[in-house]
């Protein structure tokens, strides 16, 4: 094993032990494709002020050759989940103000892909979100 591979392995092991996520220096954040979740209040697609740092983080990840995917979600108690989930994804897209030429896929999953499985008509704040992936 060469010194660089050993250093990377050691760094990765230390990251796991310390609970930190460390990316190798050759991997940029845009290539990491870790999704960012932006949560919403019940029944609304309005972004809260706490979403702004997440929007800034996503913008930092976007490079010239990036592709962005935004998928909105709802909990099972929200009215018209298909329409609302798409509205959430659309609001995130508007907030990003992406430059032209960056491909963006926007969709809504309604209440069909919850983070936390619940029964019908159950309020679950963790299921009210938009997931943004930058690759």
N, C-alpha and C positions, 0 to 999 in steps of 0.2 A: 504494500500500500504506500503510495507516495505521500509526502508531507501535506499537500493540499487536501487530499481525500481524507487523511487522518484528522486534520484540523476541522474539516467540515463534519465528519462523523462525531468528533468530540463535542463540537458546538451543538450539533443536533441532539446528542445525548444530554448535554447540560440543559438545553432548552426544555426537553421533556421532563427532566428531573425538577427543574425550577418552575414548570408550568407556563413557560413563555414560548411563543411561536417565533422561531428564527428562520428567516429565509436565507438560503445560500446567496452570496453576493451576485451570482450569475443570473438569479431569477428576480425580475422586477415585480413590483406589486401587481401590475396589470396582468402579468403572466400567471400569477398565483391563482386567480379566479375564485378567491374566497368570496362568497356572497355576503352582501350587506343587507340587513333587515331593517326596515323603517316601519315603526309601529304607528297605528292610528287609533283614535278614539272610536267608540261604538257609533256606527251609522254614518260616519263622515269620511270624506276623502281629503279633508283639510290637513295640511302638514303642520305639526306642532313646532314651536320654536326649538325644541330639543332635537328635531330632525336636521337642523342646519349643519351641525358638525359632521353628520353622516353624509349629507349632500357634498360637503367640502371634501371629505375622504374619498368619495366615489370619483369626484372630478379630478383629484390627484392621480388616481389610478388610470385614467383614460389617456392613452397615447394615440399617436397618429394612426396606427394600424389596429386599434382596439375595436371590439364589438361589444355592444351593451345589450343585455337582456333584462327587462323589467317585468315582473309578474306580480299582480295584485292578488290578495287573498282576503277572505272574510271568515267570521265565525258563523256558526249555524243559526244564531239568533237574529242576524242582521237582515233588514228588508232588501229584497232584490239583490242578492249576493253577486250574481253575474255582472250586473251593471256597476255595482259599487266597487267590486274588485278591479274592474277595468278602469274606473275613475281614479282609483288609488294609484295604479300604475301610470296613468296619464299625468297625474299631478306630480309624481316624482320626475317623470320625463321633462315636464315644463320647468321644474325647479333646477334641473341639471343644466339647462341652456347649452346643450351640446353644440359644438361647431359642426358645420356642414361636412358631410363626408363620413361621419362616424355612424356605422350601421347600428340601428336600434330596433329590437324586437319588443313589442309591448303586447301583453295579454293579461287576461284575468282568469283565475281558476275558480272564482266564486268561493264556496265552502267545501270544495272537493279535495283539497290537499292541506289539511290542517297540520300545524306543528304539534298540537296536542289533540289527540282523538277525543271527541265528545259525542254525546247523543244529539239528536235533533233539538233545535231551539235552545241550546245551551250557550250562555255568554262565556267566552274565553278570550281575554285580552291578547294572549300570545298568538291567536289565530287571525288577528287583524293587522295585516302587514303587507308590505311590498318587498319583494326580494330582488335585489339588483346584483347582477353578475357582470363583471368586466373581464373579457378574455382577449 
